[in-house]
Amino acid sequence: MTEYILTLISQTNRNIFLTGKAGTGKTTLLHKIIATTYKNTVVAAPTGIAALNAGGVTIHSLFQLPFASFLPTQSAPPIVNEHLRFENRVSLRKHFQMHKNKQQLIRNMELLIVDEVSMLRADVLDAMDYMLQFIRRNHEPFGGVQVLFIGDLMQLPPVVKQEEWEVLKQYYKGMYFFQSEVITKHPLLYVELETIYRQTDKLFVSILNHLRENKLTEEDLQLLQPYVKPTFAKQSKDEYVTLTTHNAKADTMNQHAMQQLRTPAFAYEAEVIGDFPEYLYPTDKVIQLKEGARVMFIKNDPSGEHLFFNGKMGTVLSLTEDSVEVLLDGGQPINVERYVWENLRFRLNETTKDIEEEKLGTFTQYPLRLAWAITIHKSQGLTFEKAALDLGSVFASGQAYVAFSRLRSLDGLVLLSSVAQNGIDNDEEVIDYAVNKADESQVQQACEEGKSQFLQQTILQTFDWRILSGEWVQHCSSYTGEIGAKSHYKEWANKTAAKVREVTEVAVKFSKQLVGYFGSEAPLEYIFERIEKAVPYFSPLLSDIWGEVLYVQAKIANQKKVKEFSQELNQLSDTLSGVLKHLFRLSQITHLIRLGKPLTKDSIHNDKLQELRIELQERALQRLEKEQLFVDTPPEKAPVIKQEKPTTYDETLRLWQEGKRVAEIAEARMFTQRTIYNHLEKLIEQGKLPEDLITELLSAEAITELTALFDKTEDYSSLKSIIEATEERYSWNELSLFRIYYKKIAN
């Protein structure tokens, strides 16, 4: 099922609800998707801590949503009392006044991942949907963004006050995210992961399944009865963590246990740098510890040695002012290092048009929490070998299931009170929604159907240049009445707009032809051939127009009173680079599909766009320099001898000659390693680097292996067979450089 999900993300635009019982690997799959997807991706969650754990941001901060209930209507929202506020579509719009960078981020978003969706309210999702449609100027669900919802609805539910619900129930059947207006009208593909990795005890798994579905049997209750030990909490059972319902109860238990220890206390204060608000703190700012204290790790071991994981228990062995040693349960003593949490936001890279993470602040603290007791809420996502469950005050559906499912087996279970069937109910509406789950054949069918739709949408969107054309019409009309420096460029604007109009008209005709091909079920290979020819036709025309804009930008760079004109040119440049980005990407996508290769972050990249921008900027500067040669120079002044500006390749050469390696150069220049390899090839071609450069990058054994392979290969103009023969142990770039070396030694 995992491969289907990765395909649904990379080769379809389907909106998906990914669920699974506790321990089925939802979080692992989330991280894999983020690491491999080529789509501009943003991760969000309903709460700050959930967002921090997922490496994302809160839904409210991302979409600038107010902390008020939302009514999916144009009608004026009711006034209940001064403490309760409602928004509707009209009033919500005033919150959409956002900075241009935020708008561009949202407009360039392609995949939105919402984690811990069980806590997402229906009205918040509808507000998010309306905002996306409004800002993206797209009336499709979520403004055309693909959305992946991840979570287990049998766990913690959305929170709504009764007085809010009295109004909201006029618009919603319930508050779960799937009861939102947008999902009611546009159902999700419901996919469930079924293999449980946390529990292997079949009897325990059966009880969990019954508990999850609100179907505990008398036999289940009898099986659980021997684990009921009401006086257990008063005993000293160090290896057990007590899971309880309320923060106050957990805090009281922990403080009481700490007071019983006669060892000295040490206080460790977190280092907070930059913007890291208190509500995001993953643990206490000041941690009080004593030797003998029970603690729980709240992060996985970042060293890669897997000594501990999120939820691993241990006992404090020794403390000093700047060190903490913990004896792991069933393991070894380790010195705990401080961990750095990052508060992130997403921003759009203006050059590449990729969405990137930006670090706002950090929180550095030992990844520990006192753990004689913790709340069920904070235990979500954790795994324990032994736990005592305090379910006497369960107040929300799903709490009991979350608590039980933290354990690996019945062997580590203690119940502090008898399990009451009426105390662990799950909402019937959640159970009813589960009937929408797709089986494997339906998921496979969705993949196949989605691939065709995705390809068609991608092609049509790539050649839809209405925004580009409209911006040029608007720009030309802005010269009316203009008398400043901008007025000198009116003729230039009209000529360039004519080029835009001409190329756009051809794109419209081509797009209509493609629609016809899809409608007539023309062979996909024929469509690919048309695209293969179209990209080299359109890209030089668009590059020429982009180069004109970059030239004028360079020309006015040092002029005064041109701020507004400069901003207009920036917008025109941004739109052109976006059009070219999608054109180059379409070429990569169709090429990979033809080869049957996966669409990933490694196989689809923006190097070509970055290199084109640099090349066009250099051309613009060279053009300006040539023009300046014709400017009259006063005879009394000696002519200025201008040094030739180093090219982007020369800058890479300089860093290489300083002894930096490919990865270091890429980091220093903020390029991908692929781009730097391309620069090295160009420098070899120019004679500035030796043809045997690859011998400095690969070991002697690798050179010997590749030489033998190339000796056996009749045609190495294509490197595909070499890549397959070496099982992808060498990158395409390394093999390309080796090919240059091989040609030299072969001759």
N, C-alpha and C positions, 0 to 999 in steps of 0.2 A: 504493500500500500504506500510505503514511503516514496518509491520511485514514481508512482502515479501522481502523488502530491507535488513532487518537484517538477514533474512535467506540466501539471496544471498551472503552476506558478510561472514557469519559463515560456510555455508555448500556448497559453490560453489567457483570456481575460476574465475567466469565471470568478465570481465572488464565492468564497468558500467558508464554511464553518468547520474547523478542524477540532475534533474533540477526542476523548478517550478517558478511560478510567484512570485513577491515580496510578502512577508508575508505568505508563505506557510509552513514555518518551516524547511527550509533546514539547517540552522545553528543549530537549536535544535537537529535535527536528527544526524548531524555531531558529536555533543558532546556525544550523546547517543552511537553512534558506537564506539567512542574512549574509552568511559567508560566501554563498555561491551565486546569488541572483545578480543579473546584469541590470535589472530594472532600478530606477531611482526609487529607493525604499525609505520609508519612515516608520519607526516603531512607536506605538503609543499604548497607554493603558489607563484604566479609570482612576487609579490612585497613584500618589507619588512613589510609594515604596514598590508597588508593582511595576511602575515605569522604570525605576532605578534597577530593579532586578532583571528586567528585560533589555536593559541598555537603550531605553527610549525616553519619551517625555509624556506628560499627562495630556489627555485629550483636551482638557480645558485650556491649557497653555498653548498647545499647538494650534488650536482653531479659534483662540481668543473668545471662548464661550463664557458667558457670565454664570455665576453660581446661582442660578434660578431655574425653576421648572420651565419646560418649553411646551407650548401648545401648538400643534401643527395646523394652524389656521391663520387667516388674515384678520379675524375679528379681534376686537380689543380684549386683552386679557382681564380677568376679573380681579378686583381688589378684595382680598380676604382680610388681611391685617397688615400692620406695618412691618411685621417680621417675615412675611411670606410674599415672595415676588414671583410673578409669572411673565414669561416672554412669549411673543408670537412671532410670525415671520417678519412682520413689519418692524417691530421694535428690535428684533435681533439684528437687523441690518446695520444699526448704528455701531455695533461692535465690529463690523467688518472694515472699518477705516484703519487699514494697516499699512505699515511701511512697504515700499516697493519690493524690497528684498524678500519679505514674508510672502507677498503676493506671488512673486516669481517662484519661490520654493513650492508653494501649493500648486501652482500651474504646471510645474515640471515634475510633480510627484506621479509615479506610475504604479507603485505598490504601497499600500498602507497595511501594516500588520497591527492588529489590536489584540493584545494579550490579556489574560485574566478576564475574559469577556463575560463571565458569569456575574460580575459586579457592575456591568455596564447597563444603565437604565435605558429603556426604550425612547424616552423623550430626549435624552442626551444624544442618542444616535440619530434621531430625526433632525436635531439642531445641527449636528455635524454634517449630515447629508445635505441640508439646505445651504449651509455655508460653502461646502465644496462646489455645489452646482452654481452658486452665485459668483464666487471668486473665479472659478475656472470657465465661466460662461458656457456651461455645458449642462443640459437638462437630463442627461443620463443619470442613473443611480450613482451617488457619490461623485458626481461630476465626471464620470468616465474613469475614475481611479479603480484599479483592482483592489479589493479588500479581502484580507485573510483574517478571520476571527479565530482566536485560539482560546480554549478553556474548557472546563468541565462544569456543566450547568448543575450537576448534583453537588457542587461544592458551594462556596459562599455566594449568596444571592445579592441582587441590587438592594440598596437601602432607600426607602421612601417613607416620609412621615405620614401619619394618618390624615392630617389636615391637607397635605399636598394631594394625597390619593383621592380625597373627596372631589377635587376638581379634575385631576388627571383621568379618573375613571370614565369621564364623559367622552374621552377621546381614545382611551386605550383599554384593552381587555386585561392587561397586566403590565408589569414593569420590566420583564425580561427583554433582552435586546431583540429577540426574534419576534416580539410583539410590537415592534416599531412599525410605523406606517411604511417606511421604505422597504423593509424586508417582507412585510405582509404582501405588498404589491409585487416584489421582485425576490422570490424565494432563493435561498442560498443552496449550494451543493453541500449537503451534510455528509462529512466524511469522518469515520471513527477509527482510531488506532485501537487494535484489539489485543495485541500481544503484551502481556503484563511482565515487566522486567523486575519490579520491586518485590512482588510476592510469588513464591513457587509452591507454597502450601495450598494444595487443591481445596481442602476443606475450608481454609480461611478465605480463599478467593471466592468460593461459593457463598459464604456468609456476606462478604463484601458486595457481591453482585445483588443479593437479595436486599441488603441494606440500601444500596444505591437506588434500587427500583421500588423501595418502600414495600417490600414483600417478605419481610422476615417471618419465618415459619415458627411453629411451636418447637420443632426439632432444633432450629437455629438457637432459640432462646435457651433450650435445655443444654445445648452444647456450650453456650457462653456462661451458664450459671456457675460452673466450678471456678471461673476466673474472677468472680465477684468477691472482693476482700475489702469491706468498708473501713477496717482499721489499718489498712496498709500504709496510708499517708503518715501515720504517726510513728512508723517504724523507720529505721535508718537503712534504706535500700538505695545505696548511692548510684547504682547503675541505671536506675529508672528515672525518667523525666515525667513529671505530672502535666498532662494536658488539661487545661481548664478553660472555662468560657469567658471570663472577664479579666481585664488587666489588673484590677485591684486585687483579685484573689491570687494571681500569679506573683505579683509584687510582694504581697504579704508573706506568701510561702517562702520566697527567696530571701527576704530580709530576716525572717525568723531563723532560717537555716544558717545564714551568715552569722547571726548573733551567737549561735551555738559553737562556732569555731573560736578557739582561744588564740589563734595565731594573729600577728599584726596585719592590719589592712594597708593596702597600697592603692593609690589613686592614679589612674592613667587618663590624661586629658587628650582628646583628639586635636589634631591640627586642622583647622578649617581655613582654606585659602580661596579667595575669590567669592563667587556667588554660589553658595550652597545653603539654601534655606533650612531652617530647623525641622520643618515637617518632612524633609527628605532624609534626615539622619537615619542611617541603617542600624545603628546601635546607639547606646548612650554616649553623649559627648564626654562624660567622665565615667569611666568604668572603675568600680570598687571591687578589688579582688583580695582574697586571702588564700594562703596555702590550705589545701583541702577543699576549696570551693569547687562545686560542680559547674562546669561550663559547657557551652555548645558552640561549635564553629558555625559561622553564618555565611561562609564562602567556601568554595572548593579550593584545594591547594593550587596556588598559581605557579608553583615551581615545576609542575608536570610530573612530580614523583608520586602523586596520588596518596600522600600520607593521611590526608583528611578530606572531608567533603562537607557540603552544606548540611548541617544536622548531626555531624559526628560529635559524640559526647566524650568528655574527658574530665580529669581532676587536676586542679592546679598543683604542681609539684614543688615549684620554688619561684620566688619573686625577688627582684631587685628594682631599683628605681627605673631602670631602662631595659629590663628583660622579663619575659614571662615564659616559664617552662611548664608544659602540660603533659600529663601521662594519659595517652589515649586509651580508651576502653578496649581491652583485648589487644593492645598494641604496644608501642614504644614511647619513650619520652621524647618530646620535640621542643625546640625553642621556637616560639611563635613570632613571626615577623608581622609588623604593622602592614595593613592593607590600604590601598588607595582607591576610594570610590570616586567616580567622576560624575559631575552634574553636566549633562550634555544638552545641546540643542542642535537642530538641524539647520543647515544653511545651504544655499545654492552657490556652487562654484561658478562665477561669472564667465570664466574662460572655457571650462569643459561642459558646463550645464549639468554637471553631476551633483546630486545631493550628498553632502558630506556632514560628518559630525564635527561640532565645535565644542571644545571644553570650556565651560563657564567657571567651574570651580572644583575643588577637591575636598574630600573628607578623609583624613588619614587616622586610622585607629586599629587597635587589635581586633581581628574579626571574631570576637567572642561575646557571649551573652551568658549571664547567670542562668543556670538551667536545672535547678531543682524543679522548677515549674515554668511553663510558658503558655500563652493563650493558643487556642485552636487556630485562631486567625493567623497568628505568626508562624504556626507550624506548616501552613500550606506550602507544598513543594518540597518538604523535608522528609527524611527517612530515618526511622529509629529502630534499633534492635529491641529495646525494652521501653515500655511506657505505661504509666498508670492514667487511665482516662476518668476524668471527673465530669460526667455528663448530666449531673443532677439539675443543672440550670441551663440546659440547652435552650436557646431562644430563637434560633434561625434554622430554617431548613438547610440541610447539607452539613451542618456542624458535626453531627455524629459521624457521618460518612467520612468527612475530612479527618477526624480524629482516628477512627479505626484504620483508615487507609495509609496512615503514616508508618504503620508497623509492617515488618517483613513477614511475620508469621504469628500464629497464636501463642507460640512459646514465650514471647516477650510481653504478653498482654496481661494487664491487671485492670479490673473494673472496680471503681470505688463505690458504685451503687448498681443495683440491678438495671438491666436494660428494659426500659418501658417503651412499648411499641408506639404509643401516642406521643412520646417525647422526641422521636427521631423522624417524624414525617418529612418526606420530600414533596415538593409541590407537584400536584397531579398534572398541571399544565406543562411542566418540564418533561414529565414522563410521556405525556401525549405527543409532545414535539419530537421525541426520539423516534417516532414511527417514520419520520422523514429520512432516516438514515439510508444512504445509498449503499447497496452491496458492491462487491468488487466489479461485477460485470457492468453495473451502472456507472461506476467511477471510470472504468476503462472506456465506456461509450462516451462519457462526458469529455474525456481526454481527446478522443478522435474528432468529435464534433467541434470541440473548442479549438483544436489546432487549426482547422479550416477557417473558422470565424476569426480567429486571432490573426491569421495571415492576411485575410481579406481586410480586416480593420487596420492592420499595420500598414499595408500598402496604400489604402485610401487616405489614411491620416498623413502618411509621408508626402503625398502629392496634393494635399489640401493646403494651399497657400493663400487662403482668403485673408487671413490676418496680416500676412506680409503685404499683400496688395493693398489692403485697406489702410495700413500705416503709411504707405507711400502716397496714396491719394490725400490723406490728411496732412502729411508733411508738405506736399506741394501747395495745398490751399493755405498753409500757414504763412506763406510769403506775402499774401495780400496786405498792403499797407506797411510792410516791413521797410525800414530805412537804415537800420544798423548794419553791422558787418555781415550779418546773415544774408542781407539783400543781394550781395555779390554772388551768391550761390544759387540764385533762382533758376538760371538757365541750366546749371549742372543738375539740380534736383529734377527738373522736367525731363532732361535727357535720360537720367538714370531711372526715373519712374517709368519711362517708355520701355526701357529694357526689362524692368520688372514686369510690366504689363504683358510684354511679348512672351517672356518665358513662362509666366503664369497661365496664359491662354493655351500654350502648348501642353502644360501640365494638366489643365482641366480636360483637354481632349484625350490625353493619354489615360487619365484616371477613368474617364467614361468608357474607354476601350477595355480597361481592366475589369470594370464592373460587368461589362458585357461578357467577358471571358468567364468570370465566375458564374454568371447566370446561365451560360450555355454549357457549363461543366467542361470547359476546355482542359486539356491535359495540364497538370501542374507544371510539368517541365517546360511547356511552351510559355507559360506565364513567367517562369523564372528566367527564361531566355530574353523575354522582352525587358524585364527589370535589369538584367545584366547589361543590356545595351543602353537602357535609359539612364543609368547612373553616370556613366562617363559622358553622356550627352549633356545632362543638366548641370553636373557639378562644376565644369569650367565656366558656364554662363553665370551661375550663382556666385562663384568665387570672384569673377570679374566685378560683379555688383558690390560684393562685400569689400573687395579691394578698394573700390571707389570711396566707400564710406570711411574705411580706415585711413585713406589718403587725406580726406577732408578733415577728419579728426586730428591727424598729425599736423595739418596745416594751421589749424586754429588753436592748437594746444597752448600756445603762449600769448594768444590775443586776449584782450580785455573785453568785458561786456558781451561774452558769448556763452554764458553759463547755460541758459535755456536751450540755445542751439546745440550745445555740446550734449545736453541730456537727451535731446531728440535723436541725435546721431547715435548715442549709446543704445537707445531703444531699437533703432533700425539695425544696428550691428548685432545686438542680442538676438533679434528675430531671425536674421539671416544665418547666424551661427547655429541657431536651433533647427532651422530647415535643413542645413547641411549635415548636422549631426544625425538627424533621422534618416537622411538619404544614405549616408555612409553606413549607418546601423542596418538599414534594410538590406544593403548589399551583403553585409556580414551574416545576417539572419538567413537569407535565402541560400547563401553559399553553404552554411552549416547544415541547413535542412536537407539540401541536395546530397551532402556527404553522410547524412544520418548521424551527425555529431550533436551533442547536447549544447544548449544555449546557456552559457555561464558567464560569470564575471571575467574569467580568464580568456574566453574565446571571443567576447564582444567588448570592445574598448573604444576609447575616443582619441587614440594616438594620432590618427590621420587628421582629425579636426584641429588638434593642438598644433601639429606641424604646419598645417595650412595657415592657421592664424599667424604663426611666427613668420612664415614665408611672405604672406601678404603685408604684414607690418614692415618687414625689411624692404620690400619693394616700394612701399609708400615712402619710407625714409630716403631711399635711393632716388626716387622720383623728385622729392623735395630738394635734395642736394643738387641734382642736375639743374633744376630750375634756378637755384640760387647762383649758379655759375654765370648766368646771363644778366645778373643784376650789376649795374655799373659800380665800379669801385673807385673812390677818390684817388687821384694819382699820387698824392703825398703819402698814402698808406701802403705799406708793403702787403702783397697778397697773402691771405691766410692759407696756410697749407693744412688741409684737414686730414687727420688720420682716418684711415678706413675703419669703419666700425666692425668689430668682430662679429661673425655670423653665429647663429646658435650652435652650429657644428664646431666652430672654433672654441666656444666656451666649454663644450664637452671635452674637446681635445686638451684644453688647458688643465681641466680637473683630472683627466686621465694621466697627463704628464706629471701632475703633482703626486701621483701614486694612489689616487682614489680608485676604488673598484666600482663596478656597474651599480650596485645597490646604493653605494654612498653618493655617486653622482646623481642618481635618480632622486634621492632624498634631498640633496642640496639644490637641485634645479626644479623640484616639485613636478617631475615627470614620472611616467611609468618606466620600469626597466626595459620594456619593449621599445620605447622611444629611444632610449640611450643606445640600445643595440643597433637600432636603425641608423643612429648618428655614427656609430663606429664603422658600419658598413660604408656609409657615405665618405667618411674620412679615409678609409682604405682606397676607395674608388678615386679620391682626389690625390692619392699618393702621400697623404700626411701621416698615415699609420701603415705599418708593414702588413703584408698579406698573411703572414704567419701569426697574426695577433691572437688567434684562438689558442695557441700553445701557451699563452700566459693565463688563459682562463680555465683550461681543462688539464687534468693530470696526464702524465705520460701514458698511463694505462688506458685512459679514455681515448687519447689520440690514436693509440695502436688499435683499439677495438673499432673505432670509426673508420680508420684507414682500411682495415680488412673488409668492413661492410661496404664501403664505397667501391672497393676493388671488385666486389661481386655484383655491383649494381650497374646495369647497362645505361640506364637513363636516370640521372639524379637531378634533373631539372625540377622534378617534383620530389619533395622530401617525405611524402606520406609513407612510403614503404620503409624508409629508414626509421621514422618515428615509431612505426608499428614494430619493426624488428628490435628496437631498443626498449620496447615497452614504455615509451614516453619518459625514459630516464634523462633524456636531453631535451631542452626546449627547442622550439622551431628556430629561435634566434641563434642559439649556439650551433645548431646544425648548419644554418645559413652561413655563419662565419667560417665554420669548418670547410664548407664547400669551396669557399674562396681559397683557402689554404690548400685543399686537395687539388684544385685545378693547377695551382702553382707547382706542386711536387709531381703531378702527373705529366706535366709538360717538360 
